Amino acid sequence: MFRDYLYEFRSDHSVFLKKILFLVFISISVMSCLTPKKLDKWVDQHYQELEQPQKNNNKVITNNYLVVKSNVPSSGDRYSNSQKVSSYFLPLLFYYKFDFRLSSTINPKISVDNFTRTVLSYSNKKGLKQKLNGRTVELSLDSIPYVVDSDDKGYFIWVILFGFGQEAISVQPQTRNMVVSYKIADNGALIKSGIITVPDVSKPVYLKEFHSRKKMTWGSLEKRDENIAAGSRAVIDQLITKL
């Protein structure tokens, strides 16, 4: 009888452990389901209406008073290149902690084109040509934000067959200031040069309840593009103060 009871206890205990391990396995599978390939596909879908990026990113855009160059290195003809940068998991019997992170390098050409379009249109709006009074300006884009991380981290605590915990899914931009060198010339002679730095104001975007991770990613990319456009306008505003 005692042996039967012991066997029954061990059997129940084994079933319990199997259920716990199964739940842990399911949770890990759900949490880590975002792959670099899927993330790149989301970025492609967001930018699919844009012109396909080209390998040569350092072309010169000019009009009769403003020249825009880029020294930001190109990353080929893809919209993004994502890769897994960390995968942390601490499994215990009743507690586990995790942190899955993907890093995406958004093709710098997208930001460079954004910068160029904004600078040219905003310069006309602000009357830069009239303020130059016959002089010319050369802008060289040396640095711009283009790397973002997709993060999924949190913890879970299991109590018998029930669990509770916290999970934070977010897009974390890697801070990189916009840096632009400028040269002001009069009849071809350099009269002034310097560097304009616009701080990166990008902030993390967190997944809200009942929202999809794909739409959160798209929203973060839209905000990123808006920040780059705003930074580009700030470059022209600062440039005008230096004339």
Residue, then its C-alpha position, 0 to 999 in steps of 0.5 A: m500500500f505504501r509503495d502504491y501511494l509512493y508511486e502515485f505521488r511520484s506519478d503526479h509529481s512527474v505529470f506536474l513537472k511535465k505540465i510546467l515544462f510544457l507551459v514554459f516551452i509554449s511561453i518561450s516559443v511565443m515570446s521569441c517568435l519574432t525572427p530577423k527575417k520577419l522584422d526585415k519583412w515588416v520594414d520592407q512593407h513600411y517602406q515599400e512605396l519608396e524607391q529601392p535603395q541603391k548601393n551608392n549612397n554618397k551622391v550629391i544633390t545641388n541647386n544654384y545656392l545649396v549643395v548637399k552631400s552625404n558621408v554616411p556609409s551605405s548598407g547595400d540595396r536592402y531596406s534593413n538588415s536585422q540580426k539577433v544580438s542577445s538571447y537571455f533566458l534564466p529558467l528555474l522551476f517556478y520562475y524564469k526571466f528572459d530578454f530577447r533582442l533584435s537589432s535592425t540597421i535601417n538602410p541609411k539611404i532612407s534617412v539621407d534621402n529624407f534629410t535631403r528632401t527636407v533640407l531643400s524644401y525647407s531652405n526655400k521656405k525659409g528664404l535661405k537663398q535671399k539670406l545668402n545674398g549671392r553666397t553658396v552653402e555646402l552641407s555634408l551629412d556626417s552622422i544620422p540615426y539608423v539603428v533600432d532594437s526590437d526588445d522583448k523582456g520580462y519574467f514569469i512566476w508559476v504557482i501550481l498551474f497558474g502563472f503571473g509576470q510582466e513582459a515589455i515589448s518595445v522598439q529601442p532606438q540607438t541614440r545617434n546625433m545628426v551631425v552636419s558639416y557646412k561650408i559657406a563660400d563667396n565666389g568660390a572662396l571659403i569664408k566660413s565653415g563649421i559643424i552643426t549637431v542636432p541631438d537625437v530625440s528618439k524615444p522607446v516605443y512600447l507595445k500597448e495592450f490589444h495592439s500588434r507588434k507589427k503596427m508598433t514597429w511601423g509606428s516607431l519607424e514613422k516617428r523615426d522619420e518624423n524626427i529626422a525631418a525635424g532634425s533636418r529643419a533644425v539644421i537649416d534654422q541653425l545655419i541661418t543664425k550663422l550667416 
